[in-house]
Amino acid sequence: MSQYDVVICGGGVIGGSVAYALSRNKDLKIALVDYKNPGNASRASAGGLWAMGESTGLGCGVILFKTLSKQLQEGADVSQAEGMKPHIMPKPFFDLAMMSNAMYPALNQELLEKHGVDMKFEKTGLKFVLFDQYDRIYAEHIASAVPDRQQHIRWLDRDTLLSEEPNISREAIGAMEFDTDHQINPYRLNDAYVEAARQNGVDLYLNTKVTGIERQGNRVTAVQTSRGKLDCGMIVNAGGSWAEQISLWATGMQMPVFPVKGQVLVSEKLPKILNGCITTSDCYIAQKDNGEILIGSTTEERGYDTSTDLTLLKQLAQGAMKSIPQLRDMNIKRCWAGLRPGSPDELPILGPMPGIEGYMNACGHFRTGMLTSAITGKLLNELVRGEPTSVDITPFLYDRFLNESGDMVGEYHLEASL
Ligand SMILES: Cc1cc2nc3c(=O)[nH]c(=O)nc-3n(C[C@H](O)[C@H](O)[C@H](O)COP(=O)(O)OP(=O)(O)OC[C@H]3O[C@@H](n4cnc5c(N)ncnc54)[C@H](O)[C@@H]3O)c2cc1C
């Protein structure tokens, strides 16, 4: 039997970041327990650090928005332009995303220099490539929704776009670019956090399942695992799409975190054909550090299903070929589906549960967990130590899902967020 100050349940990019942030001072005894369930989001991710993009309805946001608005508008009498209005995330999330984004250059350097691990951080920018007047309306809505961030928006006419990205289709009419938004390699980021945490003394229980959680009164006291019991002073729930089970064991309370499937395809390694990340109203496209072209991604609520289907993958591929005609000749190397840990309002769920001691949430990061992992680690380190947090976490507390009687009222799907 082992005794820990903190046991982190879940070793995706969120659990990894929390383990790394907590272990920096080397003053706590920490365990990280992870079993890679099929659909683990961190290994499925595209690796975009698209802070402005994802906060304003680009990147995966544009695909989510199109999926949901299509569902909601079937039969509804709204003009097409109105239906194309982007989905701007609330200010607290925007600020959180931008703060996290700003941490990556130093984090990258620290992980590389102190721990010898490379997340392949690459400054790319994110271009929303415009093909018609509806794309332009969508882009103009976005730009007008962030008046205080105009310095990060660059409008490219057709000639400038084609001079910067010569492989983009001649059909494009221009682009809107966010110069803040970059990329990492998601596998490398996850591995970097976990390896750096290990070097700082965190005990890794990999290929190990959390099978139960013990409580005495209202205090969590131990985590049961497939490799034995770990006594502890506190647990962190970083269970991704499986966070509700951990919450039920630890607190008896429901947690409105649910899987949102994303399908992705990846080409064989190609010579450099993209200088930056691009997004369109059909898909996003990123060339990763090894030359592979990643094309993503669907947004589907299908429970824990991780199958891929040709119809949707074909739609993504067609969107990519429309943007970069030479992709018609590419070979697809791999396709997969991962499960984003969705929350009803798309905001992460951070911090304590009412009435429970020795428990912290770090879940519900939906489509931006890569981006927000850095700030999540920092905030959880402050919360676990009982320090004031560097961001007001009120908008991210579980309490937002409770009514006046203390009953959970969060929905288990995304339509509520529109
Ligand atoms: C297709 C796709 C594309 C994406 N693209 C981006 C992007 O470009 N940028 C971005 O910022 N985000 C992106 N995301 C979102 C991002 O991947 C997630 O928000 C992030 O990975 C969530 O991390 P996590 O650690 O919470 O969850 P996960 O990575 O799922 O990790 C949770 C871990 O806990 C484990 N676990 C659960 N229960 C138990 C248990 N009982 N015992 C042991 N282990 C357990 C799971 O198996 C898993 O390994 C994308 C996601 C998908 C699916």
The ligand as an SDF file (V2000), in Angstrom:
LIG
                    3D

 53 58  0  0  0  0  0  0  0  0999 V2000
  -10.1950   14.6710  -33.2290 C   0  0  0  0  0  0  0  0  0  0  0  0
   -9.7780   15.6160  -32.1500 C   0  0  0  0  0  0  0  0  0  0  0  0
   -9.0650   16.7620  -32.4710 C   0  0  0  0  0  0  0  0  0  0  0  0
   -8.6870   17.6540  -31.4730 C   0  0  0  0  0  0  0  0  0  0  0  0
   -7.9370   18.7410  -31.8020 N   0  0  0  0  0  0  0  0  0  0  0  0
   -7.5220   19.5990  -30.8340 C   0  0  0  0  0  0  0  0  0  0  0  0
   -6.6970   20.6980  -31.1520 C   0  0  0  0  0  0  0  0  0  0  0  0
   -6.3060   20.8980  -32.2960 O   0  0  0  0  0  0  0  0  0  0  0  0
   -6.3210   21.5280  -30.1410 N   0  0  0  0  0  0  0  0  0  0  0  0
   -6.7280   21.3380  -28.8570 C   0  0  0  0  0  0  0  0  0  0  0  0
   -6.3930   22.1530  -27.9880 O   0  0  0  0  0  0  0  0  0  0  0  0
   -7.5040   20.2870  -28.5260 N   0  0  0  0  0  0  0  0  0  0  0  0
   -7.9020   19.4210  -29.4770 C   0  0  0  0  0  0  0  0  0  0  0  0
   -8.6900   18.3560  -29.1610 N   0  0  0  0  0  0  0  0  0  0  0  0
   -9.1750   18.2320  -27.7890 C   0  0  0  0  0  0  0  0  0  0  0  0
   -8.1270   17.6430  -26.8830 C   0  0  0  0  0  0  0  0  0  0  0  0
   -7.5770   16.5080  -27.4900 O   0  0  0  0  0  0  0  0  0  0  0  0
   -8.7890   17.2890  -25.5470 C   0  0  0  0  0  0  0  0  0  0  0  0
   -9.4470   18.4020  -25.0010 O   0  0  0  0  0  0  0  0  0  0  0  0
   -7.7380   16.8330  -24.5500 C   0  0  0  0  0  0  0  0  0  0  0  0
   -6.9440   15.8070  -25.1200 O   0  0  0  0  0  0  0  0  0  0  0  0
   -8.4080   16.3350  -23.2850 C   0  0  0  0  0  0  0  0  0  0  0  0
   -7.4030   15.7970  -22.4710 O   0  0  0  0  0  0  0  0  0  0  0  0
   -7.7770   14.9330  -21.2060 P   0  0  0  0  0  0  0  0  0  0  0  0
   -6.4900   14.6010  -20.5480 O   0  0  0  0  0  0  0  0  0  0  0  0
   -8.8400   15.6140  -20.4200 O   0  0  0  0  0  0  0  0  0  0  0  0
   -8.5000   13.6270  -21.7930 O   0  0  0  0  0  0  0  0  0  0  0  0
   -7.8650   12.3100  -22.4210 P   0  0  0  0  0  0  0  0  0  0  0  0
   -6.7520   12.6330  -23.3260 O   0  0  0  0  0  0  0  0  0  0  0  0
   -8.9830   11.4870  -22.9590 O   0  0  0  0  0  0  0  0  0  0  0  0
   -7.2140   11.6170  -21.1650 O   0  0  0  0  0  0  0  0  0  0  0  0
   -7.9810   11.0500  -20.1280 C   0  0  0  0  0  0  0  0  0  0  0  0
   -7.2630    9.8060  -19.7360 C   0  0  0  0  0  0  0  0  0  0  0  0
   -7.8470    9.2630  -18.5400 O   0  0  0  0  0  0  0  0  0  0  0  0
   -7.9420    7.8680  -18.7230 C   0  0  0  0  0  0  0  0  0  0  0  0
   -8.9200    7.3190  -17.8060 N   0  0  0  0  0  0  0  0  0  0  0  0
  -10.2440    7.5800  -17.7480 C   0  0  0  0  0  0  0  0  0  0  0  0
  -10.8130    6.8370  -16.7730 N   0  0  0  0  0  0  0  0  0  0  0  0
   -9.8110    6.1170  -16.2130 C   0  0  0  0  0  0  0  0  0  0  0  0
   -9.7640    5.1520  -15.1810 C   0  0  0  0  0  0  0  0  0  0  0  0
  -10.8600    4.7520  -14.5170 N   0  0  0  0  0  0  0  0  0  0  0  0
   -8.5640    4.6010  -14.8870 N   0  0  0  0  0  0  0  0  0  0  0  0
   -7.4390    4.9710  -15.5380 C   0  0  0  0  0  0  0  0  0  0  0  0
   -7.4280    5.8620  -16.5330 N   0  0  0  0  0  0  0  0  0  0  0  0
   -8.6030    6.4220  -16.8640 C   0  0  0  0  0  0  0  0  0  0  0  0
   -8.3600    7.7650  -20.1820 C   0  0  0  0  0  0  0  0  0  0  0  0
   -8.2840    6.4620  -20.6900 O   0  0  0  0  0  0  0  0  0  0  0  0
   -7.3970    8.7250  -20.8220 C   0  0  0  0  0  0  0  0  0  0  0  0
   -6.1430    8.1290  -21.0600 O   0  0  0  0  0  0  0  0  0  0  0  0
   -9.0510   17.4140  -30.1260 C   0  0  0  0  0  0  0  0  0  0  0  0
   -9.7340   16.2380  -29.8000 C   0  0  0  0  0  0  0  0  0  0  0  0
  -10.0920   15.3470  -30.8000 C   0  0  0  0  0  0  0  0  0  0  0  0
  -10.8070   14.0780  -30.4270 C   0  0  0  0  0  0  0  0  0  0  0  0
  1  2  1  0
  2  3  1  0
  2 52  2  0
  3  4  2  0
  4  5  1  0
  4 50  1  0
  5  6  2  0
  6  7  1  0
  6 13  1  0
  7  8  2  0
  7  9  1  0
  9 10  1  0
 10 11  2  0
 10 12  1  0
 12 13  2  0
 13 14  1  0
 14 15  1  0
 14 50  1  0
 15 16  1  0
 16 17  1  0
 16 18  1  0
 18 19  1  0
 18 20  1  0
 20 21  1  0
 20 22  1  0
 22 23  1  0
 23 24  1  0
 24 25  2  0
 24 26  1  0
 24 27  1  0
 27 28  1  0
 28 29  2  0
 28 30  1  0
 28 31  1  0
 31 32  1  0
 32 33  1  0
 33 34  1  0
 33 48  1  0
 34 35  1  0
 35 36  1  0
 35 46  1  0
 36 37  1  0
 36 45  1  0
 37 38  2  0
 38 39  1  0
 39 40  1  0
 39 45  2  0
 40 41  1  0
 40 42  2  0
 42 43  1  0
 43 44  2  0
 44 45  1  0
 46 47  1  0
 46 48  1  0
 48 49  1  0
 50 51  2  0
 51 52  1  0
 52 53  1  0
M  END
$$$$
